């Protein structure tokens, strides 16, 4: 449950670090 939100959080963090 909430796995999609967990993955989305990782993606957002990755985008923030690459920018």
mmCIF file as Biopython writes it, N, C-alpha, C and O atoms, coordinates in Angstrom:
data_model
#
loop_
_atom_site.group_PDB
_atom_site.id
_atom_site.type_symbol
_atom_site.label_atom_id
_atom_site.label_alt_id
_atom_site.label_comp_id
_atom_site.label_asym_id
_atom_site.label_entity_id
_atom_site.label_seq_id
_atom_site.pdbx_PDB_ins_code
_atom_site.Cartn_x
_atom_site.Cartn_y
_atom_site.Cartn_z
_atom_site.occupancy
_atom_site.B_iso_or_equiv
_atom_site.auth_seq_id
_atom_site.auth_asym_id
_atom_site.pdbx_PDB_model_num
ATOM 1  N N  . UNK A ? 1  ? 0.845  -1.206 0.000   1.0 0.0 1  A 1 
ATOM 2  C CA . UNK A ? 1  ? 0.000  0.000  0.000   1.0 0.0 1  A 1 
ATOM 3  C C  . UNK A ? 1  ? 0.873  1.247  0.000   1.0 0.0 1  A 1 
ATOM 4  O O  . UNK A ? 1  ? 1.838  1.340  0.759   1.0 0.0 1  A 1 
ATOM 5  N N  . UNK A ? 2  ? 0.532  2.193  -0.847  1.0 0.0 2  A 1 
ATOM 6  C CA . UNK A ? 2  ? 1.295  3.441  -0.889  1.0 0.0 2  A 1 
ATOM 7  C C  . UNK A ? 2  ? 2.618  3.292  -1.628  1.0 0.0 2  A 1 
ATOM 8  O O  . UNK A ? 2  ? 3.470  4.179  -1.569  1.0 0.0 2  A 1 
ATOM 9  N N  . UNK A ? 3  ? 2.792  2.160  -2.332  1.0 0.0 3  A 1 
ATOM 10 C CA . UNK A ? 3  ? 4.062  1.951  -3.033  1.0 0.0 3  A 1 
ATOM 11 C C  . UNK A ? 3  ? 4.252  3.001  -4.127  1.0 0.0 3  A 1 
ATOM 12 O O  . UNK A ? 3  ? 5.367  3.463  -4.366  1.0 0.0 3  A 1 
ATOM 13 N N  . UNK A ? 4  ? 3.150  3.374  -4.792  1.0 0.0 4  A 1 
ATOM 14 C CA . UNK A ? 4  ? 3.248  4.388  -5.838  1.0 0.0 4  A 1 
ATOM 15 C C  . UNK A ? 4  ? 3.742  5.706  -5.271  1.0 0.0 4  A 1 
ATOM 16 O O  . UNK A ? 4  ? 4.555  6.387  -5.896  1.0 0.0 4  A 1 
ATOM 17 N N  . UNK A ? 5  ? 3.254  6.072  -4.085  1.0 0.0 5  A 1 
ATOM 18 C CA . UNK A ? 5  ? 3.690  7.324  -3.469  1.0 0.0 5  A 1 
ATOM 19 C C  . UNK A ? 5  ? 5.168  7.251  -3.105  1.0 0.0 5  A 1 
ATOM 20 O O  . UNK A ? 5  ? 5.892  8.240  -3.220  1.0 0.0 5  A 1 
ATOM 21 N N  . UNK A ? 6  ? 5.616  6.066  -2.660  1.0 0.0 6  A 1 
ATOM 22 C CA . UNK A ? 6  ? 7.024  5.887  -2.290  1.0 0.0 6  A 1 
ATOM 23 C C  . UNK A ? 6  ? 7.916  6.060  -3.514  1.0 0.0 6  A 1 
ATOM 24 O O  . UNK A ? 6  ? 8.942  6.739  -3.461  1.0 0.0 6  A 1 
ATOM 25 N N  . UNK A ? 7  ? 7.512  5.440  -4.607  1.0 0.0 7  A 1 
ATOM 26 C CA . UNK A ? 7  ? 8.289  5.549  -5.845  1.0 0.0 7  A 1 
ATOM 27 C C  . UNK A ? 7  ? 8.300  6.992  -6.330  1.0 0.0 7  A 1 
ATOM 28 O O  . UNK A ? 7  ? 9.337  7.497  -6.761  1.0 0.0 7  A 1 
ATOM 29 N N  . UNK A ? 8  ? 7.155  7.654  -6.259  1.0 0.0 8  A 1 
ATOM 30 C CA . UNK A ? 8  ? 7.074  9.045  -6.716  1.0 0.0 8  A 1 
ATOM 31 C C  . UNK A ? 8  ? 7.999  9.925  -5.887  1.0 0.0 8  A 1 
ATOM 32 O O  . UNK A ? 8  ? 8.640  10.830 -6.422  1.0 0.0 8  A 1 
ATOM 33 N N  . UNK A ? 9  ? 8.073  9.667  -4.588  1.0 0.0 9  A 1 
ATOM 34 C CA . UNK A ? 9  ? 8.953  10.453 -3.721  1.0 0.0 9  A 1 
ATOM 35 C C  . UNK A ? 9  ? 10.407 10.253 -4.138  1.0 0.0 9  A 1 
ATOM 36 O O  . UNK A ? 9  ? 11.181 11.210 -4.151  1.0 0.0 9  A 1 
ATOM 37 N N  . UNK A ? 10 ? 10.787 9.026  -4.477  1.0 0.0 10 A 1 
ATOM 38 C CA . UNK A ? 10 ? 12.168 8.774  -4.909  1.0 0.0 10 A 1 
ATOM 39 C C  . UNK A ? 10 ? 12.454 9.513  -6.209  1.0 0.0 10 A 1 
ATOM 40 O O  . UNK A ? 10 ? 13.529 10.087 -6.382  1.0 0.0 10 A 1 
ATOM 41 N N  . UNK A ? 11 ? 11.485 9.497  -7.122  1.0 0.0 11 A 1 
ATOM 42 C CA . UNK A ? 11 ? 11.672 10.174 -8.406  1.0 0.0 11 A 1 
ATOM 43 C C  . UNK A ? 11 ? 11.836 11.671 -8.185  1.0 0.0 11 A 1 
ATOM 44 O O  . UNK A ? 11 ? 12.720 12.295 -8.771  1.0 0.0 11 A 1 
ATOM 45 N N  . UNK A ? 12 ? 10.984 12.247 -7.341  1.0 0.0 12 A 1 
ATOM 46 C CA . UNK A ? 12 ? 11.066 13.687 -7.081  1.0 0.0 12 A 1 
ATOM 47 C C  . UNK A ? 12 ? 12.407 14.044 -6.453  1.0 0.0 12 A 1 
ATOM 48 O O  . UNK A ? 12 ? 13.002 15.065 -6.796  1.0 0.0 12 A 1 
ATOM 49 N N  . UNK A ? 13 ? 12.882 13.213 -5.541  1.0 0.0 13 A 1 
ATOM 50 C CA . UNK A ? 13 ? 14.180 13.471 -4.900  1.0 0.0 13 A 1 
ATOM 51 C C  . UNK A ? 13 ? 15.294 13.413 -5.942  1.0 0.0 13 A 1 
ATOM 52 O O  . UNK A ? 13 ? 16.198 14.249 -5.945  1.0 0.0 13 A 1 
ATOM 53 N N  . UNK A ? 14 ? 15.221 12.428 -6.816  1.0 0.0 14 A 1 
ATOM 54 C CA . UNK A ? 14 ? 16.241 12.289 -7.852  1.0 0.0 14 A 1 
ATOM 55 C C  . UNK A ? 14 ? 16.235 13.504 -8.763  1.0 0.0 14 A 1 
ATOM 56 O O  . UNK A ? 14 ? 17.297 14.017 -9.116  1.0 0.0 14 A 1 
ATOM 57 N N  . UNK A ? 15 ? 15.057 13.968 -9.147  1.0 0.0 15 A 1 
ATOM 58 C CA . UNK A ? 15 ? 14.955 15.146 -10.013 1.0 0.0 15 A 1 
ATOM 59 C C  . UNK A ? 15 ? 15.547 16.360 -9.318  1.0 0.0 15 A 1 
ATOM 60 O O  . UNK A ? 15 ? 16.228 17.164 -9.955  1.0 0.0 15 A 1 
ATOM 61 N N  . UNK A ? 16 ? 15.299 16.507 -8.027  1.0 0.0 16 A 1 
ATOM 62 C CA . UNK A ? 16 ? 15.817 17.659 -7.282  1.0 0.0 16 A 1 
ATOM 63 C C  . UNK A ? 16 ? 17.343 17.607 -7.236  1.0 0.0 16 A 1 
ATOM 64 O O  . UNK A ? 16 ? 17.999 18.646 -7.320  1.0 0.0 16 A 1 
ATOM 65 N N  . UNK A ? 17 ? 17.915 16.411 -7.105  1.0 0.0 17 A 1 
ATOM 66 C CA . UNK A ? 17 ? 19.371 16.300 -7.007  1.0 0.0 17 A 1 
ATOM 67 C C  . UNK A ? 17 ? 20.030 16.539 -8.358  1.0 0.0 17 A 1 
ATOM 68 O O  . UNK A ? 17 ? 21.140 17.069 -8.418  1.0 0.0 17 A 1 
ATOM 69 N N  . UNK A ? 18 ? 19.356 16.150 -9.457  1.0 0.0 18 A 1 
ATOM 70 C CA . UNK A ? 18 ? 19.948 16.324 -10.783 1.0 0.0 18 A 1 
ATOM 71 C C  . UNK A ? 18 ? 19.824 17.759 -11.270 1.0 0.0 18 A 1 
ATOM 72 O O  . UNK A ? 18 ? 20.592 18.182 -12.134 1.0 0.0 18 A 1 
ATOM 73 N N  . UNK A ? 19 ? 18.878 18.513 -10.739 1.0 0.0 19 A 1 
ATOM 74 C CA . UNK A ? 19 ? 18.675 19.884 -11.215 1.0 0.0 19 A 1 
ATOM 75 C C  . UNK A ? 19 ? 19.665 20.854 -10.602 1.0 0.0 19 A 1 
ATOM 76 O O  . UNK A ? 19 ? 19.626 22.047 -10.901 1.0 0.0 19 A 1 
#
